[in-house]
Every structure is written in C-alpha cells, then in structure tokens.
Amino acid sequence: MELKPKLRRFLSDFLDESKLSLLERCLTLEPRVCVRTNTLKISSKRLVLLLTERGWQLTRVPWFKDAFFVEGATNVGKTPEHLLGYYYTQDGSSLVPPVVLDAKPGERILDLCAAPGSKTTQIAAMMHNEGAIVANDVSSKRCKALQFNLQRCGVINAIVTMMDGRKFHELGITFDRVLVDAPCTGTGKLIGIQGKGVNRQWQFYAGIKLARLQRKLLESAVKCTKKGGVVVYSTCSLDPRENEAVITKVAEKFELELEKIDVPGLKYERGLKAFDGREFVDGIEGSIRIYPWHNQTEGFFVCRMVVKE
Ligand SMILES: C[S@@+](CC[C@H](N)C(=O)[O-])C[C@H]1O[C@@H](n2cnc3c(N)ncnc32)[C@H](O)[C@@H]1O
C-alpha cells in the first residue's frame, strides 16, 4: 500500500525512505485495540477477570498500568461492561497526553478541546474524581457525546462548557494545568482502514489553515494557565507545521519553559529541531513524536510546557 505521491513528498522532508516504508506498511495493519479501565468504577484486576471470561486476551499497555491491548474481541464498544462505564475504548497513543499532563487530585484542570472525552475521563480517573475539570468543546454535537461519556464513566468532578477555545481566556479563570488536544489533519492516523482515508483525503493547505487555529487555541490556553502551571499540547498529526512550528510561534510570544517528556515503556522519537528551512525553538527536542510503527498505534505529537513565574 503506497502513500499518495504529494503526501509522500511532503513527509519525505522529515522522514527518510526506511521510515516512509514503515509508514506504508502500517496502512496494511490495524492499530491494536486498546481499552482503559475506568478506575472510578472498577479495578483493573476485576475488569480483567470479566473480560477474560468473554474469551478476550488482554496484555497490559506498558506506558499506562490501567490500560490493555485486546485480542480476540468483537464489538468492544457494545458489551454490558462498556455500557456500564467499566472501560473506555481508546487508542494506545491517545493515553499519552493525560499521562504527560499528570493532573493531581484536588487541582483545577482545563481540557480545552475535550469532546468526546477520552482524555477528560482518563484525567478524572487519575484525579480520583477530586478537584475540578472544565471540559470545553466548540461543537454542540460533540459536547453531547462528551456529556454522555462523562455520565457513563461516573465522572463527578467535571463540567462541560461549549465555547470557542480561542476565546476561553476572556473568562479570566486560571487553571493549574491545561490540555490542548487540538483539532488537526490527523496524519498520525496513517494506519489501518482509517489511514487509507487519511491518505486519500490529505491536502497540503489543510495543515496551514489548521496551524492558525491551533496557535490561537494554544495562546488562549497559556493565558488561562497560572504562573508555574503546566500546558500540554497534543495532536494526532505528524505535520511539523501543526506541531513544532505552532509551539515555536507561541513560545516566541510568551515566557514558556519546554520540558523534556519521558514516558517509560513507550517507543517514540524526539520533536524536530527544524523543518522547511526553519529552526524551531530551543527545548523542542523535549517534545515527543509517536509514529504509527513505533507501538502499532495511531501517531501523536505531545509537548509539555511550564508557564514561567
Ligand atoms: C482531537 S479532537 C479532541 C479529542 C478529545 N480530546 C478526546 O480525547 O476525546 C479536537 C476537538 O477540538 C474541537 N474544536 C475544534 N475547534 C475548536 C475551537 N475553536 N474551540 C474548542 N474546541 C474546538 C473539535 O470539536 C474536536 O472535538
């Protein structure tokens, strides 16, 4: 299975031939099915027992102790255990931004682009339902799914707001930690059937247009973060214009310290230092790029910043 020529050419600016071949191979594989225990409702031990009785084979995800790769399962989203909110079906790499955010019980968290709530529900579980999460999204349809998922998972420390995230800072509220899981071109999803669609539909200019929105979302997020607080920016895109370039632009405007991310058990590469003749901000190599071939998951970019005092 081949990448379409203009996408291949674009990617070849930062991926060598052997990596492009690995990516093309990913189009013939499916991402590993992954479920995360909703520890607000059940322990992983008990969930494993219930799902094993269904004939599923579960392998613990090395970078998140309450998530499992599943084999031998059909209709993962249609079991009684799923409806009861005992688990959430979530791509293995989508677990990473909340791990990097590392929200603590009792803190005040903003999830700026939250729907349908994979990461909000994970953050709430990591906070043991203590503290407060504002889960925001601009789309009313997606906010309904977000509300449904929060309720299904028994999240009681979150409220849903429906605002354009670019204007969220105008409310004048500050948070200990903010997650910007930004809308993107989705080139990280170049794996499996979905990847074939991304390959077909990719357009060079979409990344430029989205980068403007992403920069404004990140700027608003920084303004909403208290001094010394943490901002995590993530996308499921491989495009440097939506990732390192967005971080660089925002870091030129605000006092930010880019932190080095380490996620034990996860395979990844470091953020790019340059692209298309342009050097990125110092410290960008602390961010991570998860490619689909690393862990047989979707690809992701994740960057963690501290807003300086
Ligand atoms: C990658 S998805 C978020 C996925 C979500 N964080 C999760 O883990 O389930 C990006 C989201 O950004 C939302 N979005 C797009 N433009 C936005 C804006 N201007 N303000 C806030 N949210 C926006 C989209 O509706 C979409 O739900």
Ligand as a Chemical Component Dictionary entry (heavy atoms), coordinates in Angstrom:
data_LIG
# 
_chem_comp.id                   LIG 
_chem_comp.type                 NON-POLYMER 
_chem_comp.pdbx_formal_charge   0 
_chem_comp.three_letter_code    LIG 
# 
loop_
_chem_comp_atom.comp_id 
_chem_comp_atom.atom_id 
_chem_comp_atom.alt_atom_id 
_chem_comp_atom.type_symbol 
_chem_comp_atom.charge 
_chem_comp_atom.model_Cartn_x 
_chem_comp_atom.model_Cartn_y 
_chem_comp_atom.model_Cartn_z 
_chem_comp_atom.pdbx_ordinal 
LIG C1  C1  C 0  -8.744  15.868 18.563 1  
LIG S1  S1  S 1  -10.372 16.270 18.938 2  
LIG C2  C2  C 0  -10.386 16.172 20.700 3  
LIG C3  C3  C 0  -10.438 14.767 21.233 4  
LIG C4  C4  C 0  -10.633 14.735 22.731 5  
LIG N1  N1  N 0  -9.622  15.491 23.429 6  
LIG C5  C5  C 0  -10.636 13.321 23.256 7  
LIG O1  O1  O 0  -9.611  12.855 23.734 8  
LIG O2  O2  O -1 -11.688 12.671 23.188 9  
LIG C6  C6  C 0  -10.399 18.000 18.696 10 
LIG C7  C7  C 0  -11.637 18.678 19.192 11 
LIG O3  O3  O 0  -11.455 20.093 19.040 12 
LIG C8  C8  C 0  -12.721 20.656 18.884 13 
LIG N2  N2  N 0  -12.537 22.031 18.378 14 
LIG C9  C9  C 0  -12.356 22.461 17.104 15 
LIG N3  N3  N 0  -12.244 23.797 17.076 16 
LIG C10 C10 C 0  -12.349 24.226 18.355 17 
LIG C11 C11 C 0  -12.346 25.507 18.975 18 
LIG N4  N4  N 0  -12.188 26.631 18.255 19 
LIG N5  N5  N 0  -12.522 25.577 20.317 20 
LIG C12 C12 C 0  -12.691 24.452 21.056 21 
LIG N6  N6  N 0  -12.718 23.213 20.519 22 
LIG C13 C13 C 0  -12.547 23.106 19.187 23 
LIG C14 C14 C 0  -13.425 19.701 17.938 24 
LIG O4  O4  O 0  -14.827 19.852 18.032 25 
LIG C15 C15 C 0  -12.925 18.340 18.445 26 
LIG O5  O5  O 0  -13.846 17.782 19.333 27 
# 
loop_
_chem_comp_bond.comp_id 
_chem_comp_bond.atom_id_1 
_chem_comp_bond.atom_id_2 
_chem_comp_bond.value_order 
_chem_comp_bond.pdbx_ordinal 
LIG C1  S1  SING 1  
LIG S1  C2  SING 2  
LIG S1  C6  SING 3  
LIG C2  C3  SING 4  
LIG C3  C4  SING 5  
LIG C4  N1  SING 6  
LIG C4  C5  SING 7  
LIG C5  O1  DOUB 8  
LIG C5  O2  SING 9  
LIG C6  C7  SING 10 
LIG C7  O3  SING 11 
LIG C7  C15 SING 12 
LIG O3  C8  SING 13 
LIG C8  N2  SING 14 
LIG C8  C14 SING 15 
LIG N2  C9  SING 16 
LIG N2  C13 SING 17 
LIG C9  N3  DOUB 18 
LIG N3  C10 SING 19 
LIG C10 C11 SING 20 
LIG C10 C13 DOUB 21 
LIG C11 N4  SING 22 
LIG C11 N5  DOUB 23 
LIG N5  C12 SING 24 
LIG C12 N6  DOUB 25 
LIG N6  C13 SING 26 
LIG C14 O4  SING 27 
LIG C14 C15 SING 28 
LIG C15 O5  SING 29 
# 
